[in-house]
Amino acid sequence: MKRFAPLALAAALLACAFTASAGTLLVLNKSDNTMSLLDLASKKSVATIPTGNGPHEVAVSPDGRTAVVCNYGSQVGPGSTLTVVDVGARKVTRTIDLQQYRRPHGIAWLRGNEVAVTTEGSKTLLIVDVAAGNVTAAIDTDQNGSHMVALAPAHDRAFVANIGSGSVTVIDLKEKRRIANIPSGTGTEGIAISPDQREVWATNRGANTVSIIDVASSKVVATLDSKSFPIRAKFTDDGKHVLVSNAQSGDVAVFDAATRREVRRVTMQSDKSAQGPVPVGILIVPSLSQAFIANTNADTVTVIDLKSWQIIDRLTAGKEPDGLGYSELSL
C-alpha cells in the first residue's frame, strides 16, 4: 500500500475535497435551444436539457436545485415562456407561459419562489411565481429593449438596463412601480450592483462606456471608457473589482471598483474562432475564486482564476453559449 507523508496526504485530501465540491456549471446554448450541465470536477457535460427557443439567461435558486431559463425566441418569432429545470434530477419540470409578455431576457432570483424577469418585447419587468407558474406583477419600464436586471434587496429596488433607450430603469419592488428612468449611454445592456448595494455599473455597448449610478441618489456619478462593445458586467464577491466583457475587442476588462480605473485586460482569443471569441455572459463563483466567460462565437466557456487573473481552462458546452448559472450540487 502506498504511504503518504503527512503534508502530502493533507494536500491530497484538500484537493479531493475541492474537487468533490466544485459543483455544476449551467450553460445556455442559444443556437441549440438547450442547457448544458457541466460537472466542474470532471469538466465534462453530464446532461443536455431542452429549453424553449433561444435561451438567453438563467437564474438558479439559492439552494441550487431549481433553474429558470428565459426563452427569448429567434428572428422568426418572439418567445414568451420560461423553462423550469430540476437541476439534481436533470429534467424539465414545467414551462411557464408568460402570455402577452414577449421576449423574456434578463432574470434574477428575487425571494422565495419568485423571479424577476425582463421582457424586451413588452417593456416590462415581471414578477413570476415559479411554483405557481404565473405572473404576479408586471411593472412598465416605458423603455425600449429592457434587457438585463440587477437587484438591490436591501433597498427593495431593481435596476433594468434598456438597450434601445440607453437608460437604466429604477423599480420599487415593494410597491411594484417605476421610480425613474436614468439616461446612461447608447446601448445600455449589461448591469451589475456592488455587494454593498451602493453602486450600479451599467455597460453602454454603443458608447463604449460604463456608467456608474449611485443607488441612494439614482444619479450617474461617473462614466468610464471600456472598448470595445462592453456587453456585461460583474462584481467580484469582495466588491474590489468589476469584470466587463467587451464583445468586439474580444477581451474582459478588469476595473478597480474603488479607483474606478481599468487595471488589466484578459484576452479571450483562441484558435477556434477566426472572427473573434465574442465574450458575453459572465459568471463569478466566489467559492472557486473563478470567473466563467461565455465566448459566444467560439462555442467555449473561458475560466479565469481571480487570484492570478490568468486563463486556466476552456470548457465546451453547445452552440453559441451565452447565459451562465451555477449550482453547488455535484451531479
Rosetta blueprint (number, residue, H / E / L):
1 M L
2 K L
3 R L
4 F L
5 A L
6 P H
7 L H
8 A H
9 L H
10 A H
11 A H
12 A H
13 L H
14 L H
15 A H
16 C H
17 A H
18 F H
19 T H
20 A H
21 S L
22 A L
23 G L
24 T E
25 L E
26 L E
27 V E
28 L E
29 N E
30 K L
31 S L
32 D L
33 N L
34 T E
35 M E
36 S E
37 L E
38 L E
39 D E
40 L L
41 A L
42 S L
43 K L
44 K E
45 S E
46 V E
47 A E
48 T E
49 I E
50 P E
51 T L
52 G L
53 N L
54 G L
55 P E
56 H E
57 E E
58 V E
59 A E
60 V E
61 S L
62 P L
63 D L
64 G L
65 R L
66 T E
67 A E
68 V E
69 V E
70 C E
71 N E
72 Y E
73 G E
74 S L
75 Q L
76 V L
77 G L
78 P E
79 G E
80 S E
81 T E
82 L E
83 T E
84 V E
85 V E
86 D E
87 V L
88 G L
89 A L
90 R L
91 K E
92 V E
93 T E
94 R E
95 T E
96 I E
97 D E
98 L L
99 Q L
100 Q L
101 Y L
102 R L
103 R L
104 P E
105 H E
106 G E
107 I E
108 A E
109 W E
110 L E
111 R E
112 G L
113 N L
114 E E
115 V E
116 A E
117 V E
118 T E
119 T E
120 E L
121 G L
122 S L
123 K L
124 T E
125 L E
126 L E
127 I E
128 V E
129 D E
130 V L
131 A L
132 A L
133 G L
134 N E
135 V E
136 T E
137 A E
138 A E
139 I E
140 D E
141 T L
142 D L
143 Q L
144 N L
145 G L
146 S E
147 H E
148 M E
149 V E
150 A E
151 L E
152 A E
153 P H
154 A H
155 H H
156 D L
157 R E
158 A E
159 F E
160 V E
161 A E
162 N E
163 I L
164 G L
165 S L
166 G L
167 S E
168 V E
169 T E
170 V E
171 I E
172 D E
173 L L
174 K L
175 E L
176 K L
177 R E
178 R E
179 I E
180 A E
181 N E
182 I E
183 P E
184 S L
185 G L
186 T L
187 G L
188 T E
189 E E
190 G E
191 I E
192 A E
193 I E
194 S L
195 P L
196 D L
197 Q L
198 R L
199 E E
200 V E
201 W E
202 A E
203 T E
204 N E
205 R L
206 G L
207 A L
208 N L
209 T E
210 V E
211 S E
212 I E
213 I E
214 D E
215 V L
216 A L
217 S L
218 S L
219 K E
220 V E
221 V E
222 A E
223 T E
224 L E
225 D E
226 S L
227 K L
228 S L
229 F L
230 P E
231 I E
232 R E
233 A E
234 K E
235 F E
236 T L
237 D L
238 D L
239 G L
240 K L
241 H E
242 V E
243 L E
244 V E
245 S E
246 N E
247 A L
248 Q L
249 S L
250 G L
251 D E
252 V E
253 A E
254 V E
255 F E
256 D E
257 A L
258 A L
259 T L
260 R L
261 R E
262 E E
263 V E
264 R E
265 R E
266 V E
267 T E
268 M L
269 Q L
270 S L
271 D L
272 K L
273 S L
274 A L
275 Q L
276 G L
277 P L
278 V L
279 P E
280 V E
281 G E
282 I E
283 L E
284 I E
285 V E
286 P H
287 S H
288 L H
289 S L
290 Q E
291 A E
292 F E
293 I E
294 A E
295 N E
296 T L
297 N L
298 A L
299 D L
300 T E
301 V E
302 T E
303 V E
304 I E
305 D E
306 L L
307 K L
308 S L
309 W L
310 Q L
311 I E
312 I E
313 D E
314 R E
315 L E
316 T E
317 A L
318 G L
319 K L
320 E L
321 P E
322 D E
323 G E
324 L E
325 G E
326 Y E
327 S E
328 E L
329 L L
330 S L
331 L L
